């Protein structure tokens, strides 16, 4: 058009982006796995990848048989009986239900007549209940958790009974049978919360003045009781401090977790067993590090690794081309898996070796107070690995020493700063706990007093920081630590 112009411009923009290759993603996922998960992954690969097999070496001449034993079983086999197993093999890693069930067939069933479900079922059978009422009681018992608490409301349980058992039950009937279950031993079973649990136990006590005071205190003044406002309780109830103290002592004798009195099932016991990924042994000033696992050496099956067996050329038939493609694809998959597994093992050893160098004083003494401030960058400076790789390699991993089993995450902690910049969070927590353990329980130390004492010990901390450490240790404020 007259008087107008059209301009076209061409430009070149440059940007930097980072993309993870599929192989890097698989390596990252493998790094995050613990030893049990990696062993299962290797078993799965051996079943699904026809080109992958266990190498026939002198150390593993019967791979099919030897690989069926887990690393946990190999370590525990060194002990003649359960009573000789050291406490270092029971820490905090939780196996999946499938792992526990595989290690202990039938572990989903009650372990013995001492299990909670068996005991409660035996007791409820002693009541003169109809067959339908017995079914309802079983559903109620099945909704009681390991601590002895009923974790679902009656309406939801009634819906389950109607759908699964075909029994229509009204709320009054449910309450009647629930009350029967709550009357079983031990006292407190079937409670809906802590207050209800304590009241169930108190109401079975022989009648008396102190019992009545304790029931009223828990029933009507539970919030004040939980916050230890004993002066206010005494004033509101019109009783003396001595009576409050006697009632408090009675409540302390009660069991807040009545379900803990029953024997654990094998599944529950196995859930607290962990498998260390590393072992550190000391010989004088020498430290020996080893990577623990039950992973066999893998290789490519000879029929897939023989290039001469793969036909090439333009004259190949369709079936011959498909066979050649099949061999190459499965060989490449097996080689990639072996590479991923080898990369994982090498990376784990690099990271752990760097941690041992940085925390040498701890591994020589097994004293948590000797743990130095250490962050991911410190490990990266030694290994040259990316921070995300180090984080994955240390997640859910454990190291066994001569005195215990420790999570790798325990060694990563910031410096507290101040004059003593070598003080780690572990040494601060240890010093703070020692002060609280040795305080006068009748006049516990406030956070301000703790801050002053910590500063005298060389830890320059603000009161806010001391409060955070106290909360991290699970220690309540001074008022709640006070004893009458």
N, C-alpha and C positions, 0 to 999 in steps of 0.2 A: 504494500500500500504506500502511496506517496506520503512522504513526511515521516515514515517510520522505518526502523531498521531492526534486523534480527541478528543477534550475535551468538555465536556458539563458542564455548570455552572448553578446553580439555585440560584436565589437571591430573597429577599423579600424587596420591597419598600413600605414605609409608607407615605401617603399623607393625608392632611386634606382638605376636600371640604365641601361646604355649599350648600344645596339645599332647595329651598322653596317648601313646600307642597302646593297642590292645594288650601287647605283651607286658608293658609297664603296669597296666591296670591289674592284670592277673598276678604279677609279682607283688603288688601292694596288698592285694587280698590275701595272698598266701602268707605274707609277713604278719598280718594281723592274727592269723590262726595260732592257737596254742598247740602243744605237741599232740594232744589227743585228736584235735581236729585235723592236723596234718596227716597223722597216721590213717585216719578214715579217708582222707582225700587220696592218699596213695593207694589204698585198697580199692577205692572206686575207680581210679585210673587203670589199675591192673585188670579190672573186670571189663572196662569199657574200651580200652585201647588195645587192639589186637597186636600192634607192633611193639608194645611195651612188655618187658618181662624183668624178673629179678635176676641179677647177674649171678652166675655160678662161681662163687669164690670160696676159698678155704674158710673164710669167716662166716659164710652163709651158704653151706652146701645143701641145706634142705630148706629153701626159702618158704615153701608152702606151709610147712609145719612151724618153723620158727617165727614167722610173721604173725601167727594167730595170737601170740602172747603180747599183751600190751606192755608199755614201758612201766606202768604202775605195777603190774603183776611181777615183772622182772625185778623191780626194786624191793617189793614186799616179800619176794621169795627168799630173800636173805635172812628173814627172821623166822624163828621156829614157831612162834605163836603170836596171836593178836596182842597179848600183853607186852610183848617185847618191841612192838612197833613204836618208834619214837614219836613224840608229839610234833616233830618237824614235818611229818608227812600229813598233818591235818591242819590246813591253814584256811584260805578263803576262796579258792577257786571252786566254782560250781559246775559239775558236769551236767549234761543234758539228761533228761529222763531216759532217752534212748540209750545213752552210754551206760547209765547205772543199771538199766534193765538187762543190757547185754552182758555186763560184768557179773550180774547176779540174777539168773533166771528166776522168774516168779517174784521179783522184788516188789511188784505192785500189790501183792497180797500181803496181809498182815504177817509180821514176822513170827509171832507166837501168841499164846494165850494172854500175854502181858500187853499186847497192843491195845490202844485206846478203843478202837472200834469193836474188837472182840470182847473187851471187858464190859463196855456199855451195852452191847448186844446181849451178853450173858445176864446182866443185871435186869434189863428190861424184859427178858423172857420170863423172869420170876414173877412179874406182875400178871394178873389175870386179864390179859388183853385179847380182843378178837383178832383174827388173822389180818383184817384190814388195818386195825389199829397198830398191829406190829409192823406192817409195811410202812405206815405213816411215821412210826417211831424210828425206823431204819433210815428214812429220808432225812429226818431231823438230825439224827446222829451223823449221817454222812455230810452234813453241812457244818459240822464243828471242826475248827482248824486245829493245828498241832498244839496251840497254846491252850486249847479248851474253850475257845469262844465260838459262838454261833455267828457266822459272818454274813447271813442273809436274813431278810425279813420273812415273816410267816406267809405273807401273800405270795411271794415268789416261790416258796417251797410248796405251797398249796397248788400253784399252777403246774409245777413239775409233777406232782403226784397225779393230778388230773390227766395230764398229757401222757406221761410215761407208764403210770400204773392203772389208769382208768378208774380212779377212785375220786368221786366228788366229795370234798371235805369242807365244811364251813369253818369260820374263824374260831368259834368257841371250841370245836373239837380239836383243832390244831393247838390252841392254847392249853387245853387239858392234857394232851399227850406231851406237849413241850414241857409242861410243869413236872410231868413224871420223869422226863429225861433230866431236868434240872435238879431233881431230887436224888439222882444217882451219885455214887462215889467216884472220884473225890469231890468234896464240897466245892462249889464254884463252877463246876462243869456246865456248859451251855449258856454262860453269861453273855450279854451283848456288849459289855464294856467293863472297864476296870472297876468302876463304882458298883455296878451290878454284881461283879464277881466277889468283891469284898463283902457286900451285904448278904449274898447267899451263904458265905462262910460264917459270918457273924450270927446269922439267925439260927445256925445249928449249934451254937455254943450254949452251954447251960445258962439259964436266966440269972442275971445279977446286975448290980448297979453299973459296973464298969462296962459290961456288955451293952446295956441299954444306952449308956452315954456314947459308946463307939458307934452304935447303929444310928443314933440321932446325928452324930457328927458327920458320918459318911453320907447319910440320907439327905440331910438338910443343909449342910455346910461343906460340901465336898470341894467347892472351888477354894474356899478359905483353907481347908485342910491341905489341898495339893500345893498351895502357896505358903504353907507353914505360918499362917497368921493365927497362932495359938492364943495370943492375948485377946484378939477379937472374938475367937470362938468361946473362950471362957466367959467373956463379958456377955455375949449374946445368949449363951446357954445358962448363965447364972451359976456357974460351977467354979471350983478352984483350979489353979494351975496344976496342982498335984493330980487332980482327977483327969485333967486333959492329958497329962503325961502318962498316967496309967492306961487310958484309952488308946493313946498313941502307941504305947508298947504292945498292947494287944493286937492292934492292926498290923504292926510290923511282923507279927508271928504268922500272918496269913500268907497264902501262896498266890501271887498275882498271875501265875501261869499254871493252873492245875493240870493242863494237858501234858506238861513237862514231866509229870510223875510216871508216865507210861514209857515202855521200852520203844526205842526207835526202830523203824523198819530198815532192812538193808539199803533201800533206796535213800532214806534220810541219812544213814551213816555214810554211804558212798558219796553223797552230795557234798560233803565237807572235805573230801580227800583231794589233794592237788598233786600234779606231776611237775616237779621242777624242770625247767628247760636247760639250766646250766648247773654245773657243780664247780665250786671253788675250794681247793685244798691248799693248805699252807705247809711249808717245810722250812722252819726258821723264818728267814726274810724272803723266801721264794714262794711265789704264788702260782699254782697250776690251775688253769681254766680248761674245762671240757664242756662240750655241747652234748646234752643228754637227749637221746631220742631212740625210737625203735624202728627207724626207717631203713629198709634194706637198700643196697646199691642196685640201681636200675640200669638197664641197657636196652638196646634195640634188638628185637628178635632177629636171628640170623637170616631167616627167609625174607624179611623185609629190608635188611641192610645189604643184601647182595645185589649190586647194580647189574650184574650179568644176567640176573633172572628177569630183568625188566626188558621186554622187547621194544625195540624202536624201529622207526622207518615208515615210509608212506604206504607200504603194502600190508600194514597190520589190519586185521579184521576188527570189527566193532567191539567184540568181546575182548580181544587182546588189548585194545586201547583202554577199555574200561578197567581191565585188570591192572594195567600199568598205572592208571590214575588212582585206583584204590590203594595200591602199594605206596605210591609217593605221598598221598594225602595222610595216610595213617602213620607213615614213617615220620613225616614232618610234625604231626601232632605229638608223637611220642618224644621226639627230640626237643620240642618246645617245652613239654612238661618236665623233662629231665633238667633243662636249662633253668626253668623257673624254680624248681626245687633246689638246685645247686646254688642259685643266686640267693634264695632265702637263707640257706644255711651259712653261706659266706657273709651275708649282711648281718645276720644275728651274731655271729662270732666277732665281727668287727666292732659292732656296737657294744657288746658285753666286754670285749677286751679293753675298749676305751673307758668304760665305766670302772673297770678294775684298776686301771692306771690312775684315774682321777680320784677314786675312793680307796686308794691303797691302804691308808691307815685303818679304815674300817675293816677291810677283809683280813688284815693281820691281827686285829684285836677283837672283832665282832662286837665292838662297842658302838651303839647308835650315836653316841655323843661325838664320835670321831668322824661322822659323815660331814663332808665339806659342802658349802654351797656349790650347786652344779645345775646348769640349765642345758637345754638342747644344743645351744650354740657351742658349748664347751666340747660336747661329743662330736659335733660336726667339724670343729677345728682339727680334731685328731683323725677322724675317718674320712672327711671330705664328702660325706653323704648329705643329702638334703634333709632339712628339719622334719619334713613330713615322713620321710623314710625312717628316721630315728624314732619318731613318735610311734609309728606303726610297729616297729621292731621291738619296742619296749612295752607295748600295751599287752596286758594280761600274761606277762611272762614272769617267771620266778627263778631265783637262784638259790641253790642249797649250799650252805656253808657247814662247818663242823658244829655250829651251835644253833642253827635254825634255818628256816626257809623265808626268804624275803621277796616282795614284789619289786621289780625293777623301778617302778614309779616312785618308790620310797627314796631313791637316790637323787631324784630331781627336786631341788628346792632352792629358793632364792636366798640371797644373803640378807640378813636383817639390817645391815647398814650400821651407822654409828661408828664409834671408835673401834669396836671389835668387828671388823668387816669379814672376819673368817667365821663368825657365828652363823650356823645354819638354823633353819626352822626346827630341826630335830633337837638341837641343843637348847634352844629357847623353850620348846615344849617340855623337855625333860626337866629343866631348871624350874619352870613354873609349876609343874606337877609336884615336884619335891617340896616346894614351899607350901602348897595346899595340903599335901599329905601330912606335913608336920605342924600344921596350924592348930591352934586351940579350937576344938570343935564347938565349944560353948561361946567363943567369940571369934568366928571365922574372919579371915582377912578380906577386906573390900578390894575392889579392883584398883582403887587409888593406892591402898597400902601395898598391894602386890606390885604395882608399877614402881613404887619407891624402892622396894626391896630388889626388884629385878635390875633397876638402875645401879644400885649399890654393888650388884654382882658383875657389872660391866656391860649389861644389855641396855642400850639407850632406846627405850621403847615408850611410845605414847600410851596413855590409858586405853584408848580405843584399840590399839594393837594388842594389848594384854587381854582385853575382853574378847577379841577374835580368837586368840590362841586358846583361851579358857573354853570358849564355846566349841572350838574344834576338838578339844579333848573330851567333850561331853560332860564338863563340870558345870553345875549350876551356879548361880550368883550366891554371894555370901549368906543372904537371908535364908535361902533354901538348903544351905549346908549346915545351918545351925542346929545343934542338938540340945534338947532340954535337959 
